[in-house]
Amino acid sequence: GSIPPSIGNCTFLLGLFLSNNELEGSIPSEIGNLQRLEKLLLDWNKLSGSIPSQLGNCQNLTHFDANSNRRIKGTIPWQLENLSN
């Protein structure tokens, strides 16, 4: 499966824990709509593409993990440089 863009409509989410689910496709930029999101765990999937800069809109994000997604390319967007973890 994949992460649907409609995930961006779940604006009250504090945590999104999708580790180790064999998810494919890209990380939808709509996750940037989740301004209350504190933790985003996407590690150990089969995600591809780049990490969307819109994640920088998640003002409360303190923990982001996309480890072991071998198809993610590029650099970590500068918008995520201020994460505390």
Helices and strands as residue ranges (DSSP letters): G 5-9, E 15-17, E 24-25, G 29-33, E 39-41, E 46-49, G 53-57, E 63-65, E 71-72, G 78-80
